[in-house]
């Protein structure tokens, strides 16, 4: 990461050996290269899902657009998007994202 001011520029780096074992309390323990905050973002995304399980709620309809957490349909759409992206890169042309259904 470059840290710059009007008077100086410094490059801060993080090496693999600076990872979890070298972390001080309160410092994220993700390996170098992982975005800081990723683990918290995933936890917050899935928090309503875990709460529904803990409350014994019935599973939601996979296509429910009002679902408070990602459904299987959301995951299938994400996979279809990634597959279309890979095909587009491989074939060097626009590729239609096919519906998961």
N, CA, C and O atoms as a GROMACS GRO file, in nm:
protein
  404
    1UNK      N    1   0.086  -0.116   0.000
    1UNK     CA    2   0.000   0.000   0.000
    1UNK      C    3   0.091   0.122   0.000
    1UNK      O    4   0.186   0.130   0.078
    2UNK      N    5   0.061   0.216  -0.087
    2UNK     CA    6   0.134   0.343  -0.089
    2UNK      C    7   0.065   0.440   0.005
    2UNK      O    8  -0.056   0.460  -0.002
    3UNK      N    9   0.142   0.500   0.093
    3UNK     CA   10   0.093   0.606   0.180
    3UNK      C   11   0.168   0.732   0.138
    3UNK      O   12   0.290   0.740   0.149
    4UNK      N   13   0.093   0.830   0.091
    4UNK     CA   14   0.156   0.951   0.038
    4UNK      C   15   0.104   1.075   0.108
    4UNK      O   16  -0.012   1.084   0.148
    5UNK      N   17   0.193   1.169   0.120
    5UNK     CA   18   0.157   1.303   0.166
    5UNK      C   19   0.227   1.400   0.073
    5UNK      O   20   0.292   1.358  -0.023
    6UNK      N   21   0.217   1.528   0.100
    6UNK     CA   22   0.284   1.625   0.014
    6UNK      C   23   0.436   1.613   0.022
    6UNK      O   24   0.507   1.644  -0.074
    7UNK      N   25   0.485   1.568   0.136
    7UNK     CA   26   0.629   1.567   0.159
    7UNK      C   27   0.697   1.431   0.142
    7UNK      O   28   0.819   1.425   0.125
    8UNK      N   29   0.621   1.325   0.145
    8UNK     CA   30   0.685   1.193   0.136
    8UNK      C   31   0.588   1.088   0.084
    8UNK      O   32   0.466   1.106   0.083
    9UNK      N   33   0.646   0.977   0.040
    9UNK     CA   34   0.568   0.860  -0.002
    9UNK      C   35   0.635   0.739   0.058
    9UNK      O   36   0.757   0.724   0.051
   10UNK      N   37   0.556   0.651   0.117
   10UNK     CA   38   0.608   0.528   0.175
   10UNK      C   39   0.531   0.411   0.120
   10UNK      O   40   0.410   0.421   0.096
   11UNK      N   41   0.598   0.301   0.100
   11UNK     CA   42   0.534   0.177   0.056
   11UNK      C   43   0.530   0.083   0.175
   11UNK      O   44   0.633   0.044   0.228
   12UNK      N   45   0.408   0.046   0.215
   12UNK     CA   46   0.391  -0.050   0.324
   12UNK      C   47   0.360  -0.186   0.262
   12UNK      O   48   0.271  -0.197   0.178
   13UNK      N   49   0.432  -0.287   0.303
   13UNK     CA   50   0.409  -0.421   0.249
   13UNK      C   51   0.376  -0.517   0.362
   13UNK      O   52   0.402  -0.491   0.479
   14UNK      N   53   0.317  -0.626   0.323
   14UNK     CA   54   0.281  -0.731   0.418
   14UNK      C   55   0.328  -0.862   0.360
   14UNK      O   56   0.284  -0.901   0.252
   15UNK      N   57   0.415  -0.931   0.429
   15UNK     CA   58   0.471  -1.058   0.382
   15UNK      C   59   0.397  -1.174   0.446
   15UNK      O   60   0.336  -1.158   0.552
   16UNK      N   61   0.401  -1.292   0.383
   16UNK     CA   62   0.333  -1.408   0.443
   16UNK      C   63   0.377  -1.435   0.586
   16UNK      O   64   0.297  -1.477   0.669
   17UNK      N   65   0.505  -1.410   0.616
   17UNK     CA   66   0.552  -1.434   0.753
   17UNK      C   67   0.500  -1.331   0.853
   17UNK      O   68   0.517  -1.347   0.974
   18UNK      N   69   0.436  -1.226   0.802
   18UNK     CA   70   0.373  -1.127   0.891
   18UNK      C   71   0.229  -1.166   0.924
   18UNK      O   72   0.156  -1.085   0.981
   19UNK      N   73   0.189  -1.286   0.889
   19UNK     CA   74   0.051  -1.330   0.902
   19UNK      C   75   0.006  -1.357   1.043
   19UNK      O   76   0.053  -1.293   1.137
   20UNK      N   77  -0.085  -1.453   1.060
   20UNK     CA   78  -0.154  -1.475   1.187
   20UNK      C   79  -0.064  -1.487   1.309
   20UNK      O   80  -0.095  -1.431   1.414
   21UNK      N   81   0.046  -1.561   1.298
   21UNK     CA   82   0.131  -1.581   1.416
   21UNK      C   83   0.194  -1.451   1.462
   21UNK      O   84   0.221  -1.433   1.581
   22UNK      N   85   0.219  -1.358   1.368
   22UNK     CA   86   0.286  -1.233   1.403
   22UNK      C   87   0.187  -1.124   1.442
   22UNK      O   88   0.228  -1.015   1.483
   23UNK      N   89   0.057  -1.150   1.430
   23UNK     CA   90  -0.043  -1.047   1.455
   23UNK      C   91  -0.052  -1.012   1.602
   23UNK      O   92  -0.042  -1.098   1.690
   24UNK      N   93  -0.071  -0.885   1.627
   24UNK     CA   94  -0.097  -0.839   1.762
   24UNK      C   95  -0.247  -0.851   1.788
   24UNK      O   96  -0.324  -0.859   1.692
   25UNK      N   97  -0.290  -0.852   1.914
   25UNK     CA   98  -0.434  -0.858   1.942
   25UNK      C   99  -0.507  -0.744   1.872
   25UNK      O  100  -0.463  -0.629   1.874
   26UNK      N  101  -0.620  -0.777   1.810
   26UNK     CA  102  -0.700  -0.677   1.742
   26UNK      C  103  -0.663  -0.657   1.596
   26UNK      O  104  -0.733  -0.587   1.523
   27UNK      N  105  -0.554  -0.718   1.552
   27UNK     CA  106  -0.512  -0.708   1.412
   27UNK      C  107  -0.573  -0.826   1.338
   27UNK      O  108  -0.564  -0.939   1.385
   28UNK      N  109  -0.636  -0.803   1.222
   28UNK     CA  110  -0.694  -0.913   1.146
   28UNK      C  111  -0.591  -1.021   1.119
   28UNK      O  112  -0.474  -0.992   1.094
   29UNK      N  113  -0.634  -1.146   1.125
   29UNK     CA  114  -0.541  -1.258   1.110
   29UNK      C  115  -0.556  -1.327   0.976
   29UNK      O  116  -0.529  -1.446   0.964
   30UNK      N  117  -0.598  -1.254   0.873
   30UNK     CA  118  -0.610  -1.312   0.741
   30UNK      C  119  -0.472  -1.318   0.676
   30UNK      O  120  -0.388  -1.232   0.701
   31UNK      N  121  -0.449  -1.419   0.593
   31UNK     CA  122  -0.320  -1.427   0.524
   31UNK      C  123  -0.303  -1.308   0.430
   31UNK      O  124  -0.400  -1.246   0.387
   32UNK      N  125  -0.178  -1.276   0.400
   32UNK     CA  126  -0.149  -1.167   0.307
   32UNK      C  127  -0.222  -1.192   0.176
   32UNK      O  128  -0.228  -1.305   0.128
   33UNK      N  129  -0.278  -1.088   0.118
   33UNK     CA  130  -0.349  -1.099  -0.008
   33UNK      C  131  -0.500  -1.102   0.008
   33UNK      O  132  -0.572  -1.078  -0.089
   34UNK      N  133  -0.549  -1.130   0.128
   34UNK     CA  134  -0.693  -1.129   0.152
   34UNK      C  135  -0.736  -0.988   0.191
   34UNK      O  136  -0.667  -0.919   0.266
   35UNK      N  137  -0.849  -0.948   0.139
   35UNK     CA  138  -0.900  -0.814   0.172
   35UNK      C  139  -0.935  -0.807   0.319
   35UNK      O  140  -1.002  -0.895   0.372
   36UNK      N  141  -0.891  -0.701   0.383
   36UNK     CA  142  -0.929  -0.681   0.522
   36UNK      C  143  -1.079  -0.656   0.526
   36UNK      O  144  -1.132  -0.585   0.440
   37UNK      N  145  -1.146  -0.711   0.622
   37UNK     CA  146  -1.289  -0.694   0.634
   37UNK      C  147  -1.370  -0.800   0.562
   37UNK      O  148  -1.492  -0.806   0.578
   38UNK      N  149  -1.304  -0.885   0.483
   38UNK     CA  150  -1.377  -0.989   0.407
   38UNK      C  151  -1.450  -1.083   0.501
   38UNK      O  152  -1.567  -1.114   0.480
   39UNK      N  153  -1.383  -1.129   0.604
   39UNK     CA  154  -1.445  -1.224   0.697
   39UNK      C  155  -1.568  -1.163   0.765
   39UNK      O  156  -1.670  -1.229   0.782
   40UNK      N  157  -1.556  -1.035   0.804
   40UNK     CA  158  -1.668  -0.968   0.869
   40UNK      C  159  -1.784  -0.948   0.771
   40UNK      O  160  -1.900  -0.962   0.809
   41UNK      N  161  -1.752  -0.916   0.646
   41UNK     CA  162  -1.858  -0.896   0.545
   41UNK      C  163  -1.933  -1.027   0.523
   41UNK      O  164  -2.056  -1.027   0.514
   42UNK      N  165  -1.861  -1.138   0.514
   42UNK     CA  166  -1.927  -1.268   0.496
   42UNK      C  167  -2.013  -1.302   0.616
   42UNK      O  168  -2.125  -1.350   0.601
   43UNK      N  169  -1.960  -1.278   0.735
   43UNK     CA  170  -2.037  -1.304   0.858
   43UNK      C  171  -2.166  -1.224   0.859
   43UNK      O  172  -2.272  -1.277   0.891
   44UNK      N  173  -2.157  -1.094   0.824
   44UNK     CA  174  -2.275  -1.009   0.825
   44UNK      C  175  -2.375  -1.048   0.717
   44UNK      O  176  -2.496  -1.036   0.737
   45UNK      N  177  -2.325  -1.096   0.604
   45UNK     CA  178  -2.414  -1.141   0.497
   45UNK      C  179  -2.494  -1.263   0.542
   45UNK      O  180  -2.613  -1.275   0.510
   46UNK      N  181  -2.429  -1.353   0.615
   46UNK     CA  182  -2.495  -1.478   0.654
   46UNK      C  183  -2.563  -1.472   0.790
   46UNK      O  184  -2.629  -1.568   0.830
   47UNK      N  185  -2.549  -1.362   0.861
   47UNK     CA  186  -2.610  -1.350   0.995
   47UNK      C  187  -2.760  -1.382   0.994
   47UNK      O  188  -2.806  -1.456   1.080
   48UNK      N  189  -2.841  -1.327   0.899
   48UNK     CA  190  -2.985  -1.360   0.898
   48UNK      C  191  -3.010  -1.508   0.871
   48UNK      O  192  -3.108  -1.564   0.921
   49UNK      N  193  -2.925  -1.572   0.793
   49UNK     CA  194  -2.940  -1.715   0.765
   49UNK      C  195  -2.919  -1.796   0.893
   49UNK      O  196  -2.998  -1.885   0.925
   50UNK      N  197  -2.812  -1.763   0.965
   50UNK     CA  198  -2.786  -1.834   1.091
   50UNK      C  199  -2.897  -1.809   1.192
   50UNK      O  200  -2.935  -1.900   1.266
   51UNK      N  201  -2.951  -1.687   1.196
   51UNK     CA  202  -3.060  -1.656   1.289
   51UNK      C  203  -3.185  -1.736   1.255
   51UNK      O  204  -3.255  -1.783   1.345
   52UNK      N  205  -3.213  -1.754   1.125
   52UNK     CA  206  -3.330  -1.833   1.084
   52UNK      C  207  -3.313  -1.979   1.126
   52UNK      O  208  -3.409  -2.042   1.172
   53UNK      N  209  -3.194  -2.032   1.111
   53UNK     CA  210  -3.168  -2.170   1.154
   53UNK      C  211  -3.186  -2.182   1.305
   53UNK      O  212  -3.251  -2.275   1.353
   54UNK      N  213  -3.128  -2.089   1.379
   54UNK     CA  214  -3.138  -2.093   1.526
   54UNK      C  215  -3.282  -2.082   1.572
   54UNK      O  216  -3.318  -2.140   1.675
   55UNK      N  217  -3.364  -2.008   1.499
   55UNK     CA  218  -3.505  -1.990   1.536
   55UNK      C  219  -3.592  -2.105   1.488
   55UNK      O  220  -3.712  -2.108   1.518
   56UNK      N  221  -3.534  -2.199   1.414
   56UNK     CA  222  -3.611  -2.313   1.365
   56UNK      C  223  -3.706  -2.278   1.252
   56UNK      O  224  -3.805  -2.349   1.232
   57UNK      N  225  -3.680  -2.172   1.179
   57UNK     CA  226  -3.768  -2.130   1.070
   57UNK      C  227  -3.758  -2.225   0.953
   57UNK      O  228  -3.655  -2.289   0.930
   58UNK      N  229  -3.868  -2.233   0.878
   58UNK     CA  230  -3.870  -2.314   0.757
   58UNK      C  231  -3.783  -2.249   0.650
   58UNK      O  232  -3.771  -2.126   0.646
   59UNK      N  233  -3.723  -2.329   0.562
   59UNK     CA  234  -3.643  -2.269   0.453
   59UNK      C  235  -3.730  -2.181   0.364
   59UNK      O  236  -3.849  -2.208   0.346
   60UNK      N  237  -3.671  -2.076   0.311
   60UNK     CA  238  -3.742  -1.986   0.221
   60UNK      C  239  -3.750  -2.046   0.082
   60UNK      O  240  -3.673  -2.135   0.046
   61UNK      N  241  -3.846  -1.997   0.005
   61UNK     CA  242  -3.854  -2.032  -0.136
   61UNK      C  243  -3.725  -1.984  -0.202
   61UNK      O  244  -3.689  -1.867  -0.187
   62UNK      N  245  -3.653  -2.072  -0.274
   62UNK     CA  246  -3.525  -2.033  -0.333
   62UNK      C  247  -3.533  -1.910  -0.424
   62UNK      O  248  -3.432  -1.841  -0.442
   63UNK      N  249  -3.649  -1.882  -0.482
   63UNK     CA  250  -3.662  -1.768  -0.571
   63UNK      C  251  -3.720  -1.645  -0.505
   63UNK      O  252  -3.751  -1.548  -0.574
   64UNK      N  253  -3.735  -1.644  -0.374
   64UNK     CA  254  -3.797  -1.532  -0.302
   64UNK      C  255  -3.708  -1.408  -0.312
   64UNK      O  256  -3.600  -1.406  -0.253
   65UNK      N  257  -3.752  -1.303  -0.386
   65UNK     CA  258  -3.668  -1.184  -0.400
   65UNK      C  259  -3.655  -1.104  -0.271
   65UNK      O  260  -3.566  -1.020  -0.259
   66UNK      N  261  -3.742  -1.130  -0.174
   66UNK     CA  262  -3.736  -1.057  -0.047
   66UNK      C  263  -3.657  -1.134   0.059
   66UNK      O  264  -3.655  -1.093   0.176
   67UNK      N  265  -3.594  -1.241   0.021
   67UNK     CA  266  -3.518  -1.321   0.118
   67UNK      C  267  -3.410  -1.235   0.183
   67UNK      O  268  -3.339  -1.162   0.113
   68UNK      N  269  -3.397  -1.241   0.316
   68UNK     CA  270  -3.297  -1.158   0.384
   68UNK      C  271  -3.155  -1.214   0.376
   68UNK      O  272  -3.062  -1.156   0.432
   69UNK      N  273  -3.139  -1.325   0.308
   69UNK     CA  274  -3.006  -1.385   0.292
   69UNK      C  275  -2.999  -1.452   0.155
   69UNK      O  276  -3.103  -1.479   0.095
   70UNK      N  277  -2.879  -1.480   0.105
   70UNK     CA  278  -2.866  -1.542  -0.026
   70UNK      C  279  -2.932  -1.680  -0.029
   70UNK      O  280  -2.919  -1.759   0.065
   71UNK      N  281  -3.002  -1.707  -0.138
   71UNK     CA  282  -3.068  -1.837  -0.153
   71UNK      C  283  -2.990  -1.923  -0.252
   71UNK      O  284  -2.891  -1.877  -0.311
   72UNK      N  285  -3.033  -2.045  -0.270
   72UNK     CA  286  -2.968  -2.133  -0.368
   72UNK      C  287  -2.979  -2.074  -0.509
   72UNK      O  288  -2.888  -2.090  -0.590
   73UNK      N  289  -3.090  -2.007  -0.538
   73UNK     CA  290  -3.104  -1.946  -0.670
   73UNK      C  291  -3.001  -1.834  -0.689
   73UNK      O  292  -2.946  -1.819  -0.798
   74UNK      N  293  -2.976  -1.755  -0.584
   74UNK     CA  294  -2.873  -1.653  -0.593
   74UNK      C  295  -2.737  -1.716  -0.623
   74UNK      O  296  -2.661  -1.665  -0.706
   75UNK      N  297  -2.707  -1.826  -0.556
   75UNK     CA  298  -2.581  -1.895  -0.580
   75UNK      C  299  -2.572  -1.950  -0.721
   75UNK      O  300  -2.466  -1.942  -0.784
   76UNK      N  301  -2.681  -2.007  -0.771
   76UNK     CA  302  -2.682  -2.061  -0.907
   76UNK      C  303  -2.662  -1.950  -1.010
   76UNK      O  304  -2.592  -1.969  -1.109
   77UNK      N  305  -2.722  -1.832  -0.985
   77UNK     CA  306  -2.702  -1.718  -1.076
   77UNK      C  307  -2.557  -1.672  -1.074
   77UNK      O  308  -2.502  -1.635  -1.177
   78UNK      N  309  -2.496  -1.673  -0.957
   78UNK     CA  310  -2.355  -1.633  -0.946
   78UNK      C  311  -2.266  -1.730  -1.022
   78UNK      O  312  -2.173  -1.687  -1.091
   79UNK      N  313  -2.293  -1.860  -1.012
   79UNK     CA  314  -2.215  -1.959  -1.086
   79UNK      C  315  -2.234  -1.940  -1.235
   79UNK      O  316  -2.138  -1.948  -1.311
   80UNK      N  317  -2.358  -1.915  -1.280
   80UNK     CA  318  -2.384  -1.892  -1.423
   80UNK      C  319  -2.308  -1.769  -1.472
   80UNK      O  320  -2.257  -1.770  -1.584
   81UNK      N  321  -2.300  -1.665  -1.390
   81UNK     CA  322  -2.227  -1.544  -1.427
   81UNK      C  323  -2.078  -1.575  -1.443
   81UNK      O  324  -2.016  -1.533  -1.540
   82UNK      N  325  -2.021  -1.647  -1.346
   82UNK     CA  326  -1.878  -1.681  -1.354
   82UNK      C  327  -1.850  -1.768  -1.476
   82UNK      O  328  -1.751  -1.746  -1.545
   83UNK      N  329  -1.937  -1.866  -1.503
   83UNK     CA  330  -1.918  -1.952  -1.620
   83UNK      C  331  -1.924  -1.871  -1.749
   83UNK      O  332  -1.844  -1.895  -1.840
   84UNK      N  333  -2.017  -1.776  -1.759
   84UNK     CA  334  -2.027  -1.692  -1.878
   84UNK      C  335  -1.904  -1.602  -1.891
   84UNK      O  336  -1.855  -1.579  -2.001
   85UNK      N  337  -1.854  -1.552  -1.778
   85UNK     CA  338  -1.734  -1.469  -1.781
   85UNK      C  339  -1.614  -1.548  -1.832
   85UNK      O  340  -1.537  -1.498  -1.914
   86UNK      N  341  -1.597  -1.669  -1.783
   86UNK     CA  342  -1.487  -1.754  -1.829
   86UNK      C  343  -1.499  -1.788  -1.977
   86UNK      O  344  -1.401  -1.786  -2.050
   87UNK      N  345  -1.622  -1.818  -2.021
   87UNK     CA  346  -1.644  -1.848  -2.162
   87UNK      C  347  -1.615  -1.725  -2.248
   87UNK      O  348  -1.557  -1.738  -2.356
   88UNK      N  349  -1.655  -1.608  -2.201
   88UNK     CA  350  -1.630  -1.484  -2.275
   88UNK      C  351  -1.481  -1.458  -2.290
   88UNK      O  352  -1.434  -1.420  -2.397
   89UNK      N  353  -1.406  -1.479  -2.182
   89UNK     CA  354  -1.261  -1.459  -2.187
   89UNK      C  355  -1.196  -1.561  -2.279
   89UNK      O  356  -1.107  -1.528  -2.357
   90UNK      N  357  -1.240  -1.686  -2.270
   90UNK     CA  358  -1.183  -1.792  -2.352
   90UNK      C  359  -1.210  -1.769  -2.501
   90UNK      O  360  -1.122  -1.787  -2.585
   91UNK      N  361  -1.334  -1.729  -2.533
   91UNK     CA  362  -1.376  -1.713  -2.672
   91UNK      C  363  -1.356  -1.571  -2.725
   91UNK      O  364  -1.382  -1.545  -2.843
   92UNK      N  365  -1.311  -1.480  -2.640
   92UNK     CA  366  -1.292  -1.338  -2.672
   92UNK      C  367  -1.413  -1.277  -2.744
   92UNK      O  368  -1.400  -1.213  -2.849
   93UNK      N  369  -1.530  -1.299  -2.685
   93UNK     CA  370  -1.653  -1.241  -2.739
   93UNK      C  371  -1.754  -1.228  -2.626
   93UNK      O  372  -1.738  -1.289  -2.520
   94UNK      N  373  -1.857  -1.149  -2.650
   94UNK     CA  374  -1.964  -1.137  -2.552
   94UNK      C  375  -2.032  -1.272  -2.537
   94UNK      O  376  -2.051  -1.344  -2.635
   95UNK      N  377  -2.069  -1.305  -2.415
   95UNK     CA  378  -2.136  -1.431  -2.387
   95UNK      C  379  -2.260  -1.405  -2.303
   95UNK      O  380  -2.254  -1.334  -2.203
   96UNK      N  381  -2.372  -1.463  -2.344
   96UNK     CA  382  -2.497  -1.446  -2.270
   96UNK      C  383  -2.491  -1.527  -2.140
   96UNK      O  384  -2.445  -1.641  -2.138
   97UNK      N  385  -2.538  -1.466  -2.034
   97UNK     CA  386  -2.549  -1.537  -1.906
   97UNK      C  387  -2.679  -1.616  -1.911
   97UNK      O  388  -2.787  -1.558  -1.922
   98UNK      N  389  -2.668  -1.747  -1.904
   98UNK     CA  390  -2.788  -1.831  -1.911
   98UNK      C  391  -2.852  -1.840  -1.775
   98UNK      O  392  -2.785  -1.840  -1.672
   99UNK      N  393  -2.984  -1.848  -1.776
   99UNK     CA  394  -3.060  -1.856  -1.652
   99UNK      C  395  -3.031  -1.987  -1.582
   99UNK      O  396  -3.010  -2.090  -1.647
  100UNK      N  397  -3.030  -1.982  -1.450
  100UNK     CA  398  -3.007  -2.102  -1.370
  100UNK      C  399  -3.128  -2.194  -1.371
  100UNK      O  400  -3.115  -2.313  -1.344
  101UNK      N  401  -3.244  -2.139  -1.402
  101UNK     CA  402  -3.367  -2.220  -1.401
  101UNK      C  403  -3.392  -2.286  -1.534
  101UNK      O  404  -3.491  -2.357  -1.550
   0.00000   0.00000   0.00000
